[in-house]
């Protein structure tokens, strides 16, 4: 598989994230969820800490995105966007 298709790349990425952060990797996901402030307000008044917190949170949100990705809808979002544009 020298030049995988976009769909193959996305499918592999979903599989990789699923293998890494479910089952025995769930403990790691839960740790990262807390560490990266997934369910916490990242705002700190008058502080650059807000920017740092937002960056940390973006990591866990990206992980969550790939864990929640529905491969049965692959490409349909783009198709819908192109239809209404």
Backbone as a chain_set.jsonl record, in Angstrom:
{"seq": "XXXXXXXXXXXXXXXXXXXXXXXXXXXXXXXXXXXXXXXXXXXXXXXXXXXXXXXXXXXXXXXXXXXXXXXXXXXXXXXXXXXXX", "coords": {"N": [[0.852, -1.179, 0.0], [1.423, 1.571, -1.173], [0.528, 4.2, -1.813], [-1.861, 5.154, -0.012], [-5.416, 5.617, -0.098], [-7.417, 8.515, 0.711], [-9.58, 7.733, 2.272], [-8.644, 5.265, 3.254], [-6.53, 6.159, 4.852], [-7.909, 7.659, 6.805], [-9.531, 5.648, 7.916], [-7.548, 3.946, 8.999], [-6.458, 5.701, 10.883], [-8.611, 6.072, 12.653], [-8.832, 3.448, 13.615], [-6.314, 3.214, 14.873], [-6.456, 5.168, 16.932], [-8.624, 4.123, 18.342], [-7.63, 1.619, 19.175], [-5.576, 2.541, 20.809], [-6.796, 4.03, 22.877], [-8.975, 2.73, 24.03], [-10.322, -0.143, 25.763], [-7.608, -1.588, 27.374], [-6.284, 0.802, 27.174], [-7.982, 2.706, 28.092], [-7.621, 3.686, 30.684], [-5.448, 5.372, 30.308], [-6.613, 7.23, 28.566], [-8.552, 8.356, 30.302], [-6.87, 9.546, 32.211], [-5.54, 11.436, 30.574], [-7.767, 12.907, 29.818], [-8.492, 14.233, 32.204], [-6.047, 15.572, 32.749], [-5.752, 17.167, 30.484], [-7.884, 18.833, 30.674], [-10.503, 18.246, 29.704], [-13.215, 18.368, 30.527], [-13.383, 20.772, 31.82], [-13.444, 24.247, 32.594], [-11.328, 26.298, 30.768], [-10.56, 28.867, 31.062], [-8.695, 31.425, 32.607], [-8.721, 34.246, 34.472], [-7.119, 37.211, 33.31], [-4.599, 36.06, 32.469], [-1.93, 34.282, 30.902], [-2.22, 31.645, 31.129], [-4.654, 30.735, 30.261], [-4.356, 30.421, 27.482], [-2.472, 28.369, 27.409], [-3.961, 26.346, 28.7], [-6.062, 26.048, 26.851], [-4.675, 25.036, 24.67], [-3.807, 22.57, 25.709], [-6.296, 21.386, 26.111], [-7.189, 21.17, 23.498], [-5.806, 18.982, 22.548], [-6.961, 16.689, 23.815], [-9.519, 16.953, 22.835], [-9.11, 16.472, 20.137], [-8.334, 13.785, 20.222], [-10.738, 12.716, 21.223], [-12.387, 13.35, 19.047], [-11.472, 11.54, 17.048], [-12.028, 9.135, 18.285], [-14.783, 9.19, 18.335], [-15.416, 9.251, 15.675], [-17.412, 8.471, 12.944], [-17.206, 6.074, 10.737], [-19.049, 5.173, 8.873], [-20.207, 7.394, 7.875], [-18.332, 8.57, 6.337], [-17.107, 11.008, 4.199], [-19.669, 11.946, 3.646], [-20.243, 14.332, 4.986], [-18.746, 16.197, 3.558], [-19.911, 15.882, 1.056], [-22.506, 16.808, 1.59], [-21.957, 19.466, 2.297], [-20.936, 20.412, -0.149], [-23.229, 20.133, -1.696], [-25.012, 22.057, -0.683], [-23.635, 24.364, -1.039]], "CA": [[0.0, 0.0, 0.0], [2.339, 2.697, -1.302], [-0.222, 5.446, -1.787], [-3.212, 4.864, 0.477], [-6.447, 6.606, -0.386], [-7.803, 9.333, 1.868], [-10.456, 6.898, 3.096], [-7.801, 4.291, 3.948], [-5.79, 6.886, 5.891], [-8.863, 7.978, 7.878], [-9.901, 4.379, 8.553], [-6.412, 3.52, 9.823], [-6.339, 6.626, 12.016], [-9.678, 5.725, 13.602], [-8.432, 2.182, 14.236], [-5.172, 3.471, 15.75], [-6.933, 5.854, 18.133], [-9.474, 3.19, 19.075], [-6.753, 0.643, 19.835], [-4.745, 3.208, 21.808], [-7.509, 4.685, 23.969], [-10.083, 1.936, 24.563], [-9.813, -1.365, 26.392], [-6.583, -1.314, 28.385], [-5.868, 2.192, 27.026], [-8.99, 3.6, 28.662], [-7.017, 4.374, 31.843], [-4.638, 6.467, 29.761], [-7.546, 8.244, 28.088], [-9.137, 9.041, 31.457], [-5.825, 10.407, 32.759], [-5.372, 12.571, 29.663], [-8.981, 13.707, 29.887], [-8.365, 15.127, 33.363], [-4.838, 16.38, 32.594], [-5.96, 18.118, 29.391], [-9.035, 19.682, 31.01], [-11.587, 17.978, 28.752], [-14.517, 18.769, 31.071], [-13.093, 21.868, 32.745], [-13.295, 25.568, 31.995], [-9.9, 26.578, 30.599], [-10.335, 30.303, 31.23], [-8.099, 31.942, 33.834], [-8.74, 35.701, 34.271], [-5.875, 37.989, 33.218], [-3.473, 35.144, 32.542], [-1.567, 33.506, 29.719], [-2.563, 30.256, 31.441], [-5.81, 30.398, 29.434], [-3.85, 29.945, 26.201], [-1.875, 27.06, 27.684], [-5.049, 25.407, 28.975], [-6.784, 25.797, 25.604], [-3.833, 24.142, 23.876], [-3.889, 21.231, 26.305], [-7.644, 20.858, 25.871], [-7.335, 20.827, 22.081], [-5.251, 17.639, 22.357], [-7.949, 15.677, 24.2], [-10.654, 17.069, 21.919], [-8.719, 15.771, 18.902], [-8.443, 12.347, 20.525], [-12.176, 12.417, 21.308], [-12.905, 13.413, 17.675], [-11.16, 10.298, 16.334], [-12.736, 8.026, 18.939], [-16.204, 9.313, 17.995], [-15.574, 9.336, 14.227], [-18.301, 7.451, 12.382], [-16.721, 5.74, 9.396], [-20.165, 4.952, 7.946], [-20.565, 8.695, 7.312], [-17.147, 9.11, 5.685], [-17.334, 11.731, 2.964], [-21.019, 12.491, 3.538], [-20.228, 15.719, 5.431], [-18.234, 16.972, 2.434], [-20.932, 15.826, 0.018], [-23.592, 17.676, 2.017], [-21.457, 20.833, 2.186], [-20.865, 20.745, -1.576], [-24.591, 20.194, -2.215], [-25.682, 23.3, -0.281], [-22.79, 25.549, -1.356]], "C": [[0.891, 1.234, 0.0], [1.637, 4.036, -1.148], [-1.65, 5.177, -1.322], [-4.177, 5.984, 0.098], [-6.744, 7.397, 0.888], [-8.679, 8.507, 2.825], [-9.651, 5.867, 3.882], [-7.008, 4.951, 5.081], [-6.705, 7.179, 7.085], [-9.255, 6.717, 8.63], [-8.783, 3.886, 9.468], [-6.262, 4.4, 11.049], [-7.388, 6.317, 13.085], [-9.313, 4.435, 14.333], [-7.289, 2.399, 15.231], [-5.615, 4.148, 17.051], [-7.791, 4.925, 18.989], [-8.632, 2.165, 19.825], [-5.966, 1.282, 20.978], [-5.52, 3.663, 23.044], [-8.778, 3.981, 24.422], [-9.501, 0.663, 25.151], [-8.803, -1.014, 27.457], [-6.073, 0.128, 28.294], [-6.844, 3.194, 27.609], [-8.455, 4.343, 29.885], [-6.192, 5.56, 31.377], [-5.539, 7.588, 29.264], [-8.13, 9.038, 29.256], [-8.125, 9.98, 32.116], [-5.66, 11.648, 31.886], [-6.585, 13.489, 29.673], [-8.912, 14.707, 31.041], [-7.191, 16.085, 33.18], [-5.032, 17.478, 31.557], [-7.255, 18.916, 29.523], [-10.226, 19.484, 30.071], [-12.924, 18.516, 29.246], [-14.385, 19.923, 32.059], [-12.999, 23.174, 31.97], [-11.808, 25.908, 31.926], [-9.558, 28.042, 30.841], [-9.754, 30.625, 32.603], [-8.011, 33.46, 33.638], [-7.333, 36.304, 34.255], [-4.633, 37.109, 33.271], [-3.21, 34.488, 31.198], [-1.876, 32.028, 29.914], [-3.769, 29.808, 30.605], [-5.361, 29.814, 28.101], [-3.241, 28.554, 26.359], [-2.96, 26.011, 27.885], [-5.818, 25.053, 27.707], [-5.982, 24.861, 24.696], [-3.874, 22.718, 24.385], [-5.241, 20.596, 25.993], [-7.824, 20.449, 24.412], [-6.801, 19.425, 21.788], [-6.307, 16.582, 22.665], [-9.183, 15.752, 23.301], [-10.357, 16.405, 20.579], [-8.807, 14.256, 19.094], [-9.909, 11.937, 20.541], [-12.795, 12.414, 19.91], [-12.684, 12.079, 16.955], [-11.816, 9.097, 16.984], [-14.212, 8.019, 18.565], [-16.471, 9.269, 16.493], [-16.396, 8.162, 13.71], [-17.893, 7.177, 10.936], [-17.847, 5.495, 8.397], [-20.601, 6.263, 7.295], [-19.393, 9.338, 6.578], [-17.514, 9.76, 4.359], [-18.704, 12.376, 2.852], [-21.081, 13.95, 3.991], [-19.787, 16.622, 4.285], [-19.267, 17.015, 1.316], [-22.075, 16.779, 0.342], [-23.181, 19.149, 1.886], [-21.44, 21.27, 0.723], [-22.256, 20.9, -2.17], [-25.244, 21.538, -1.895], [-24.87, 24.545, -0.608], [-23.082, 26.072, -2.734]], "O": [[1.094, 1.866, 1.037], [2.113, 4.909, -0.422], [-2.548, 4.993, -2.144], [-3.79, 7.148, -0.01], [-6.369, 6.996, 1.99], [-8.522, 8.586, 4.043], [-9.942, 5.619, 5.052], [-6.838, 4.36, 6.147], [-6.319, 6.971, 8.236], [-9.303, 6.722, 9.86], [-9.045, 3.457, 10.592], [-5.971, 3.905, 12.138], [-7.083, 6.303, 14.277], [-9.473, 4.349, 15.55], [-7.301, 1.822, 16.318], [-5.198, 3.749, 18.138], [-7.695, 4.939, 20.216], [-8.901, 1.877, 20.992], [-5.717, 0.639, 21.998], [-4.968, 3.681, 24.144], [-9.586, 4.579, 25.133], [-8.298, 0.425, 25.042], [-9.099, -0.225, 28.355], [-5.484, 0.626, 29.253], [-6.572, 4.394, 27.624], [-8.798, 5.506, 30.1], [-6.234, 6.631, 31.984], [-5.265, 8.763, 29.509], [-8.193, 10.266, 29.198], [-8.48, 11.083, 32.533], [-5.641, 12.772, 32.388], [-6.45, 14.706, 29.55], [-9.235, 15.883, 30.873], [-7.326, 17.282, 33.43], [-4.535, 18.591, 31.727], [-7.669, 19.595, 28.584], [-10.883, 20.452, 29.689], [-13.692, 19.068, 28.458], [-15.163, 20.042, 33.005], [-12.532, 23.201, 30.831], [-11.106, 25.81, 32.932], [-8.385, 28.415, 30.826], [-10.253, 30.16, 33.628], [-7.307, 33.922, 32.74], [-6.479, 35.956, 35.071], [-3.712, 37.386, 34.039], [-4.136, 34.177, 30.451], [-1.802, 31.247, 28.966], [-3.889, 28.626, 30.28], [-5.922, 28.821, 27.639], [-3.473, 27.67, 25.535], [-2.895, 24.921, 27.316], [-6.186, 23.895, 27.505], [-6.552, 23.995, 24.033], [-3.965, 21.771, 23.604], [-5.319, 19.415, 25.653], [-8.535, 19.487, 24.121], [-7.29, 18.754, 20.879], [-6.525, 15.674, 21.862], [-9.82, 14.734, 23.034], [-11.254, 15.84, 19.954], [-9.299, 13.54, 18.222], [-10.281, 10.928, 19.942], [-13.639, 11.568, 19.613], [-13.601, 11.551, 16.327], [-12.131, 8.126, 16.296], [-14.826, 6.955, 18.486], [-17.629, 9.253, 16.075], [-16.103, 7.004, 14.007], [-18.199, 7.955, 10.032], [-17.626, 5.597, 7.19], [-21.289, 6.247, 6.275], [-19.451, 10.518, 6.232], [-18.151, 9.142, 3.506], [-18.886, 13.277, 2.033], [-21.871, 14.728, 3.457], [-20.373, 17.681, 4.06], [-19.477, 18.059, 0.699], [-22.561, 17.485, -0.542], [-23.964, 19.977, 1.42], [-21.879, 22.373, 0.397], [-22.448, 21.722, -3.066], [-25.948, 22.1, -2.734], [-25.366, 25.663, -0.468], [-22.473, 27.052, -3.164]]}, "num_chains": 1, "name": "protein.A"}
